[in-house]
Amino acid sequence: MPENPAPPRGSATRAIVILACAAFAAQAMVRSTDSLLPQIANDLQTTVGAASVIVTFYLLAHGSVQLIIGPIGDRFGKYLCVSIAAAFSTLMVIACGLAPNLPTLVAARLLCGLATGWIIPFAMAFIGDVIPYERRQQVLGTFLSGQILGQMFGQSAGGVLGDYFGWRNVFFILAALLAIATVGLFYELLRNPVTHARNAPVQQGHGFISDYTTVLRSPWARILILMAFVESGAMFGAFTYVGADLHLRFGVSFTLVGLFVGFFAVGGLIYSLSVRTMVAWLGQIGLSFSGGLVLAAAFVALAFSPHYAIAPLAITATGLGFYMLHNTLQVNATQMSPQARGTAVAIFSSALYLGQTAGVAGAGFIFDHFTAVPVFLSAAAVLAGLGWWLSRLLKERAQEGI
């Protein structure tokens, strides 16, 4: 496995902790507006359906921008790019809170999505630059806790804080979180030499086309990007309809559905807190294979569950299995093209969003016509197969000394 160049002296741990804070704030933005739509629609004198465009435009911008940003981070430095993106995101979130009408809010959300889309891919690529490969899965697993907690906060903050303080103040609270992260990022840039670490000069990309060519000419990179697309499509294509299935099949209230779905993040936190032990015990090969099996078992349980009380345990297992498999993919994505790491991770991240979009659309058709059972069983088969395939390829690469 290629060795990383020795980074400048400084605290990599402190720099990564600040990145995790930025990831928390960025991830909190993703789903924070879902439960605010009725308030926004009422205040801006429009319908909920019309207001929902602020969710669609944000996700579209957040995912698509990652297709083009990679070479910028490789050229100018990932930490600098994250810092600037966080600063611009802060301003755009404030603009969301001040928006006088829907078109202004849509424009601010679009620009916010374009900015926050830089943060997590470049944070992962930076970790790839400064953390040796042997320790990277543990560090990335811990870094994931920032994203998971941000997801949990965003899902709950929209509803709870919106009820108490109004939808505009929710944006101002999110802007404050981003502002705190931005201050920390720029402080690290000024005081911590590690934040200026990047790929070795001889490996630097020379332009957008050459960087993308460097990544996509690698068979291993193409396989990992395909796996990211398939994993995200199967996982979230099925998971998106867990709540709807619980409501339709068992009459579970929407409040309880929201609580149950939140157990996914609990599974993710279990992985994050135990990642060191799991990596030492299972290794990458065991993690990917076991993660696929845990996901398959969880979706089979959801498909044939005789009572909704099984759902929290199955959803927790879904979160655990997903991060076991996904974190293994992430680690390999940071090393699939070290000479253009920012570009590689950005393409990988974009594939996740594109896969999720395709998976939700395809599973929606199946759900409407054939119920959730074939959706869950298909996801179980695909994710178990993906875990087996990844573990087999990792074993072959290990035997070849790659």
C-alpha positions as CSV (number, residue, x, y, z in Angstrom):
1,M,0.0,0.0,0.0
2,P,1.5,3.4,-0.9
3,E,2.9,5.4,2.0
4,N,1.8,8.9,2.7
5,P,4.4,11.6,2.7
6,A,5.3,12.7,6.3
7,P,3.0,15.6,7.2
8,P,4.4,18.9,8.7
9,R,4.7,18.9,12.5
10,G,1.5,19.9,14.3
11,S,-1.6,18.2,15.7
12,A,-3.5,16.1,13.2
13,T,-5.9,15.1,16.0
14,R,-6.9,18.7,16.7
15,A,-7.3,19.5,13.0
16,I,-9.5,16.4,12.5
17,V,-11.7,17.2,15.6
18,I,-12.4,20.6,14.1
19,L,-13.2,19.0,10.8
20,A,-15.7,16.7,12.6
21,C,-17.3,19.8,14.1
22,A,-17.7,21.2,10.6
23,A,-19.1,17.9,9.4
24,F,-21.6,18.0,12.2
25,A,-22.8,21.4,11.1
26,A,-22.9,20.5,7.5
27,Q,-24.8,17.2,8.0
28,A,-27.3,19.0,10.3
29,M,-28.2,21.1,7.2
30,V,-29.2,18.2,5.1
31,R,-32.6,17.2,6.6
32,S,-33.2,20.1,9.0
33,T,-35.8,21.7,6.8
34,D,-38.0,18.6,6.2
35,S,-40.2,19.3,9.3
36,L,-40.1,23.1,8.8
37,L,-42.0,23.0,5.5
38,P,-45.5,23.7,6.9
39,Q,-44.2,26.7,8.9
40,I,-42.2,28.0,5.9
41,A,-45.2,27.6,3.6
42,N,-47.5,29.4,5.9
43,D,-45.2,32.3,6.6
44,L,-44.3,32.8,2.9
45,Q,-47.9,32.3,1.8
46,T,-47.3,29.3,-0.4
47,T,-48.1,25.5,-0.4
48,V,-46.0,22.8,1.3
49,G,-45.5,21.2,-2.1
50,A,-44.1,24.4,-3.5
51,A,-41.9,25.0,-0.4
52,S,-40.5,21.5,-0.7
53,V,-38.3,22.7,-3.6
54,I,-35.9,24.1,-1.0
55,V,-35.2,20.5,0.0
56,T,-34.8,19.2,-3.6
57,F,-32.6,22.1,-4.7
58,Y,-30.3,21.7,-1.7
59,L,-29.8,18.0,-2.2
60,L,-29.2,18.4,-5.9
61,A,-26.6,21.1,-5.4
62,H,-25.0,19.3,-2.5
63,G,-24.5,16.1,-4.5
64,S,-23.7,17.5,-8.0
65,V,-21.1,20.0,-6.9
66,Q,-18.9,17.1,-5.7
67,L,-18.4,16.0,-9.3
68,I,-16.3,19.1,-10.1
69,I,-14.6,20.3,-6.9
70,G,-12.0,17.5,-6.5
71,P,-9.1,19.1,-8.5
72,I,-9.5,22.4,-6.7
73,G,-8.8,20.7,-3.3
74,D,-5.9,18.8,-4.8
75,R,-4.4,22.1,-6.1
76,F,-5.1,24.6,-3.3
77,G,-5.3,22.3,-0.2
78,K,-8.3,20.5,1.3
79,Y,-8.3,22.2,4.7
80,L,-8.3,25.7,3.1
81,C,-11.2,24.7,0.8
82,V,-13.2,23.3,3.8
83,S,-12.6,26.6,5.7
84,I,-13.7,28.8,2.9
85,A,-16.8,26.6,2.2
86,A,-17.8,26.7,5.8
87,A,-17.5,30.5,5.9
88,F,-19.6,30.9,2.7
89,S,-22.1,28.3,4.1
90,T,-22.5,30.4,7.2
91,L,-23.4,33.5,5.2
92,M,-25.9,31.5,3.0
93,V,-27.6,30.0,6.1
94,I,-28.1,33.4,7.5
95,A,-29.5,34.5,4.2
96,C,-32.0,31.6,4.4
97,G,-33.2,32.9,7.8
98,L,-33.6,36.4,6.4
99,A,-35.3,35.4,3.1
100,P,-38.4,37.6,2.5
101,N,-39.9,35.2,-0.1
102,L,-39.7,31.7,-1.5
103,P,-37.5,32.5,-4.5
104,T,-34.9,34.1,-2.3
105,L,-35.0,31.2,0.1
106,V,-34.6,28.7,-2.8
107,A,-31.6,30.7,-4.1
108,A,-30.0,30.8,-0.6
109,R,-30.5,27.1,-0.1
110,L,-29.1,26.3,-3.5
111,L,-25.9,28.3,-2.8
112,C,-25.8,26.7,0.7
113,G,-25.9,23.2,-0.8
114,L,-23.1,24.1,-3.3
115,A,-20.9,25.2,-0.4
116,T,-21.6,22.5,2.2
117,G,-21.0,19.9,-0.5
118,W,-17.3,20.6,-0.2
119,I,-16.9,19.9,3.5
120,I,-17.2,16.2,4.1
121,P,-15.4,14.9,0.9
122,F,-12.4,17.2,1.5
123,A,-12.4,16.4,5.2
124,M,-12.1,12.7,4.3
125,A,-9.4,13.5,1.7
126,F,-7.4,15.5,4.2
127,I,-7.5,12.6,6.6
128,G,-6.2,10.5,3.8
129,D,-3.3,12.9,3.4
130,V,-2.2,13.0,7.0
131,I,-3.2,9.7,8.5
132,P,-1.2,6.5,7.6
133,Y,-3.4,3.9,5.8
134,E,-3.0,1.4,8.7
135,R,-4.7,3.8,11.1
136,R,-7.1,5.4,8.7
137,Q,-10.1,3.2,9.2
138,Q,-10.1,3.9,13.0
139,V,-9.7,7.6,12.5
140,L,-12.4,7.8,9.8
141,G,-14.7,5.7,11.9
142,T,-14.3,8.2,14.8
143,F,-14.7,11.1,12.3
144,L,-18.0,9.6,11.3
145,S,-19.4,10.4,14.7
146,G,-19.5,14.1,13.8
147,Q,-21.6,13.3,10.7
148,I,-23.9,10.9,12.6
149,L,-24.5,13.3,15.5
150,G,-25.1,16.1,13.0
151,Q,-27.7,14.0,11.2
152,M,-29.5,13.2,14.5
153,F,-29.4,16.9,15.5
154,G,-30.7,18.1,12.1
155,Q,-33.6,15.7,12.0
156,S,-34.7,16.7,15.5
157,A,-33.8,20.3,15.5
158,G,-36.0,21.2,12.6
159,G,-39.2,20.1,14.4
160,V,-38.4,20.8,18.0
161,L,-36.6,24.1,17.6
162,G,-39.0,25.2,14.9
163,D,-41.9,24.7,17.3
164,Y,-40.3,26.7,20.0
165,F,-38.4,29.4,18.1
166,G,-39.8,29.5,14.5
167,W,-38.2,28.4,11.3
168,R,-36.1,31.5,10.8
169,N,-34.3,31.0,14.1
170,V,-33.6,27.4,13.2
171,F,-31.5,28.7,10.3
172,F,-29.8,31.2,12.6
173,I,-28.9,28.4,15.1
174,L,-27.5,26.3,12.3
175,A,-25.5,29.4,11.1
176,A,-24.1,29.8,14.6
177,L,-22.9,26.2,14.5
178,L,-21.2,26.7,11.2
179,A,-19.7,30.0,12.3
180,I,-18.1,28.3,15.4
181,A,-16.7,25.6,13.1
182,T,-15.4,28.2,10.7
183,V,-13.5,30.1,13.4
184,G,-11.9,26.8,14.5
185,L,-11.0,25.9,10.9
186,F,-9.3,29.2,10.2
187,Y,-7.5,29.2,13.6
188,E,-6.1,25.8,12.7
189,L,-5.0,27.1,9.3
190,L,-3.1,29.9,10.9
191,R,-1.6,27.9,13.8
192,N,-1.4,24.3,12.8
193,P,1.2,23.3,10.1
194,V,-0.6,20.0,9.5
195,T,-3.5,21.8,7.9
196,H,-1.2,22.7,5.0
197,A,-0.3,19.1,4.3
198,R,-1.2,17.9,0.8
199,N,0.0,15.2,-1.6
200,A,3.6,15.1,-2.6
201,P,4.4,17.8,-5.2
202,V,5.3,15.1,-7.8
203,Q,1.9,13.7,-7.4
204,Q,-0.1,16.9,-7.8
205,G,-2.7,17.0,-10.5
206,H,-2.1,19.4,-13.4
207,G,-5.8,20.2,-14.3
208,F,-9.3,19.0,-14.2
209,I,-9.0,16.6,-17.1
210,S,-5.8,15.1,-16.0
211,D,-7.0,14.6,-12.4
212,Y,-10.2,12.9,-13.5
213,T,-8.2,10.8,-16.0
214,T,-5.8,9.8,-13.2
215,V,-8.7,8.5,-11.1
216,L,-10.8,6.9,-13.7
217,R,-8.1,5.0,-15.5
218,S,-7.6,2.9,-12.3
219,P,-9.7,-0.3,-12.4
220,W,-9.7,-0.4,-8.6
221,A,-11.1,3.2,-8.4
222,R,-13.8,2.4,-11.0
223,I,-14.9,-0.6,-8.9
224,L,-15.0,1.4,-5.7
225,I,-17.1,4.2,-7.4
226,L,-19.5,1.5,-8.8
227,M,-19.7,-0.1,-5.3
228,A,-20.5,3.3,-3.8
229,F,-23.3,3.8,-6.3
230,V,-24.8,0.3,-5.7
231,E,-24.4,0.5,-1.9
232,S,-26.1,3.8,-1.6
233,G,-28.9,2.9,-4.1
234,A,-29.7,-0.4,-2.3
235,M,-29.3,0.9,1.2
236,F,-31.3,4.2,1.0
237,G,-33.6,3.0,-1.7
238,A,-34.9,0.5,0.9
239,F,-34.4,2.5,4.1
240,T,-36.4,5.5,2.8
241,Y,-39.5,3.4,2.8
242,V,-39.1,1.8,6.3
243,G,-41.2,4.5,7.9
244,A,-43.9,4.3,5.3
245,D,-44.1,0.6,5.7
246,L,-44.4,0.7,9.4
247,H,-47.2,3.2,9.2
248,L,-49.1,1.4,6.4
249,R,-48.6,-2.2,7.7
250,F,-48.9,-1.6,11.5
251,G,-50.6,1.8,11.8
252,V,-47.5,3.2,13.6
253,S,-47.9,7.0,14.2
254,F,-45.7,9.4,12.4
255,T,-44.2,10.5,15.7
256,L,-43.2,6.9,16.6
257,V,-42.0,6.4,13.0
258,G,-39.6,9.4,13.5
259,L,-38.4,7.9,16.7
260,F,-37.8,4.5,15.2
261,V,-36.0,5.8,12.2
262,G,-33.6,7.7,14.5
263,F,-32.3,4.3,15.8
264,F,-30.3,4.2,12.5
265,A,-28.0,6.8,13.9
266,V,-27.8,4.8,17.2
267,G,-26.4,1.9,15.2
268,G,-23.9,4.3,13.5
269,L,-22.8,5.6,16.9
270,I,-22.3,2.0,18.2
271,Y,-19.9,1.5,15.2
272,S,-18.1,4.8,15.8
273,L,-17.5,4.0,19.5
274,S,-16.4,0.5,18.9
275,V,-14.5,0.9,15.6
276,R,-11.0,0.3,17.1
277,T,-12.0,-3.0,18.6
278,M,-13.9,-4.1,15.5
279,V,-11.0,-3.2,13.1
280,A,-8.6,-5.1,15.4
281,W,-10.9,-8.1,15.6
282,L,-12.3,-8.3,12.1
283,G,-10.0,-6.2,9.8
284,Q,-11.3,-4.7,6.6
285,I,-12.1,-8.1,5.1
286,G,-14.2,-9.2,8.0
287,L,-15.9,-5.8,8.4
288,S,-17.1,-5.6,4.9
289,F,-18.4,-9.2,4.8
290,S,-20.0,-9.0,8.3
291,G,-21.5,-5.6,7.5
292,G,-23.2,-7.0,4.4
293,L,-24.6,-9.9,6.4
294,V,-25.8,-7.6,9.2
295,L,-27.6,-5.4,6.7
296,A,-29.2,-8.4,5.0
297,A,-30.4,-9.8,8.3
298,A,-31.9,-6.4,9.3
299,F,-33.8,-5.9,6.1
300,V,-35.1,-9.5,6.1
301,A,-36.3,-8.9,9.7
302,L,-38.1,-5.7,8.5
303,A,-39.7,-7.5,5.6
304,F,-41.1,-10.4,7.7
305,S,-41.5,-8.7,11.0
306,P,-44.8,-9.8,12.7
307,H,-44.9,-6.8,15.0
308,Y,-43.6,-3.2,14.9
309,A,-41.7,-3.6,18.2
310,I,-38.9,-5.4,16.2
311,A,-38.3,-2.3,14.1
312,P,-36.0,-0.4,16.6
313,L,-33.7,-3.4,16.9
314,A,-33.7,-4.0,13.1
315,I,-33.1,-0.4,12.3
316,T,-30.2,-0.2,14.8
317,A,-28.7,-3.2,13.1
318,T,-29.2,-1.5,9.8
319,G,-27.1,1.5,11.0
320,L,-24.4,-0.7,12.4
321,G,-24.1,-2.9,9.3
322,F,-24.2,0.1,7.0
323,Y,-21.3,1.8,8.7
324,M,-19.3,-1.4,8.9
325,L,-19.5,-1.8,5.1
326,H,-19.5,1.9,4.2
327,N,-16.6,2.9,6.4
328,T,-14.5,0.1,4.7
329,L,-15.4,1.5,1.3
330,Q,-14.6,5.0,2.5
331,V,-11.1,4.1,3.7
332,N,-10.3,2.4,0.4
333,A,-11.7,5.5,-1.4
334,T,-9.2,7.7,0.3
335,Q,-6.4,5.5,-1.1
336,M,-7.7,4.5,-4.5
337,S,-5.9,7.4,-6.2
338,P,-3.4,9.1,-3.8
339,Q,-2.0,11.3,-6.5
340,A,-5.4,13.0,-6.9
341,R,-7.0,12.2,-3.6
342,G,-9.4,15.1,-3.5
343,T,-10.8,14.3,-6.9
344,A,-11.1,10.6,-6.1
345,V,-13.0,11.2,-2.9
346,A,-15.2,13.8,-4.5
347,I,-16.2,11.4,-7.3
348,F,-16.8,8.7,-4.7
349,S,-19.0,11.0,-2.6
350,S,-21.0,12.1,-5.7
351,A,-21.6,8.5,-6.6
352,L,-23.3,8.1,-3.2
353,Y,-25.7,10.8,-3.9
354,L,-26.5,9.7,-7.4
355,G,-27.0,6.1,-6.2
356,Q,-29.3,7.3,-3.5
357,T,-31.4,9.3,-6.0
358,A,-31.7,6.3,-8.4
359,G,-32.4,3.8,-5.6
360,V,-35.2,5.9,-4.0
361,A,-36.8,6.4,-7.4
362,G,-36.6,2.7,-8.4
363,A,-37.7,1.4,-5.0
364,G,-40.6,3.9,-5.0
365,F,-42.1,2.2,-8.1
366,I,-41.7,-1.2,-6.5
367,F,-43.2,-0.1,-3.2
368,D,-46.3,1.4,-4.8
369,H,-47.0,-1.7,-6.9
370,F,-45.7,-4.6,-4.8
371,T,-45.4,-3.3,-1.1
372,A,-42.1,-3.0,0.8
373,V,-41.3,-6.7,1.1
374,P,-39.6,-7.0,-2.3
375,V,-37.8,-3.7,-1.8
376,F,-36.3,-4.9,1.5
377,L,-35.5,-8.4,0.2
378,S,-33.8,-7.0,-2.9
379,A,-31.7,-4.6,-0.7
380,A,-30.8,-7.6,1.6
381,A,-29.5,-9.6,-1.4
382,V,-27.6,-6.8,-3.0
383,L,-25.9,-5.6,0.2
384,A,-24.9,-9.1,1.3
385,G,-23.5,-9.7,-2.2
386,L,-21.7,-6.4,-2.2
387,G,-20.1,-7.1,1.2
388,W,-19.0,-10.5,-0.1
389,W,-17.6,-9.0,-3.3
390,L,-15.7,-6.3,-1.5
391,S,-14.2,-8.7,1.1
392,R,-13.1,-11.0,-1.7
393,L,-11.4,-8.2,-3.6
394,L,-9.7,-7.0,-0.5
395,K,-8.4,-10.5,0.3
396,E,-7.1,-10.8,-3.3
397,R,-5.3,-7.4,-3.0
398,A,-3.8,-8.4,0.3
399,Q,-2.5,-11.6,-1.1
400,E,-0.9,-9.7,-4.0
401,G,0.6,-7.2,-1.6
402,I,-1.3,-4.2,-3.0
